Amino acid sequence: MSSALPASPAGARGPRGAAAMLCTYVVRRWLRLSAARHHVVKLTPQQVTTILQTNEHTHTAEGQRVIDHFDTNQLPSNTPCEDMRSEARCRHTGDHLLGVYDGHGGRACAQVTSTRLPSYLAASLLPRPQLEQHLARLEAGDDDQHSLLEWPNALPPYADELDALHESSYLRYVRDLVQEESAPRDVGHGLQRAFLRLDEDLAREAVESAERDDPLGAATLRAAVSGCVACVAHLSASRLHLANVGDCRAVLGVLNDNNQWVARPLTKEHDCDNADEVQRITERHPSSERPHLLRDSRLLGMLAPLRAFGDFRFKWSAEVQRRVVAARLGGDAVFPELRTPPYLTAAPEITYHKLAPRDRFLVLASDGLWEQLPPSEVVRLVGEHAHGKTTLTPLRLPRRDHTLNQVCEILEARRRGIGTKPQDANAATHLLRHALSGTESGLNHGRISQLLTLPDELVRLFRDDITITVVMFDPDALRPN
């Protein structure tokens, strides 16, 4: 995601449509001219597959009855990639936390948020006795900020010099949680508390480092002035909570009674196309600010998402910005139209859904995917991919007694899958391939070859970073006993 104009053509909406069409024309014109001059590198099908599968990951959720497995993948557009993702399992509860993060203005905020937020979430949801034990172990040096979680995929690296600072902030947060009243906290409250507290810590770390003229000041300021949106799923048995900030999306794949795939969106994008968000923003600021508050479908004419981590130039007062931002980045880095900050929040919108047997999978993705494919097409592709994969594995006997109709459904799914054997075993990779090469007449190898060989100065005009997590559910585990 980019926080500054021009927007990418794939993601253009509303007033940005004309500029988007112009960008698209420029890119396509470049492709034609380059092809004519033999400058376009033609990839072989195997080379395309190698690129698409570079960042894929599949994890089988052993011991978790509802999640069968999840597939993830990521295809960069920016260099370095500004998208991040996280997958973690809570050691004490067995709950899963899966997130997608889309950075803008650099990768620093997304990188720090994706590595720290799961730990804040796990602590927020921990029962008090275990929380008190965790605090004692933190203070004794036996635990660290990641001790509550198992990480089935490697953590994205971040600057080692920030480790001690992040550990100190996390310890302070756990202490505050322990000191709160002992009334039970629901999941939604815990998710919201973690989001807001991490955002507060990002701001405090940057301000305190600047005031001390700390050597870490540059690193903490990078995370504070860049930003990221995030969508995190918390899954406890069949109880699914989504916490969303910005324009990543979560879509549920449902197989209806007619055996047709239906896309059920579980999140809303926080941008100027969302009337509730526009009303929320305008009501919090005086009417005198309305002419510049949401200009060109962007916050203060600059930022597309209306909720985000970081981006503290939209949150800090002008006085704090002069003291913290201008001191390191110069006076031009301070926004001139800061009359009644904060204009931006990291408060997530919480959605709850009770999973049912017809709910077959969940897709979490950054806007790079949704700019290429609508939710209905994403769900259809994943559903057909799942049916196709059933023909690649032996038939599994049911875990418990099934009716004859249920057995017939299993056999029918395998029959339908015979004609749709997938090229990619990973569902996220399958989506990537179709997002970049899908046409009305099928997959177009020439198109995906061109998109994967665009030079750095052009690729961002045509597509964004794409990050995808597909969580496959076990329908047998969701059926009532």
Secondary structure, DSSP 8 states (H G I E B T S, - for coil): --SSSS--GGG--GGGHHHHHHHHHHHHHHHHHHHHTT-S----HHHHHHHHTTT-EEEE-TT-SSEEEEEEEEE--SSS--EEEEEEEETTT--EEEEEEEEESSSHHHHHHHHHHHHHHHHHTS-HHHHHHHHHHHHHTS--TTTTEE-SS------GGGHHHHHHHHHHHHHHHHHS--S---HHHHHHHHHHHHHHHHHHHHHHHHHTT-TTHHHHHHHHHSEEEEEEEEEETTEEEEEEESS-EEEEEEE-TTS-EEEEE-----STT-HHHHHHHHHTS-GGGHHHHEETTEETTTBS-SB-EE-GGGTS-HHHHHHHHHHHH-GGGS-TT-SS----B---EEEEEE--TTEEEEEEE-HHHHTTS-HHHHHHHHHHHHHHHGGGS-----SS---HHHHHHHHHHHHHHGGG--S-SSHHHHHHHHHHHEETTEE-HHHHHHHTS--HHHHHHH---EEEEEEEE-HHHHS--
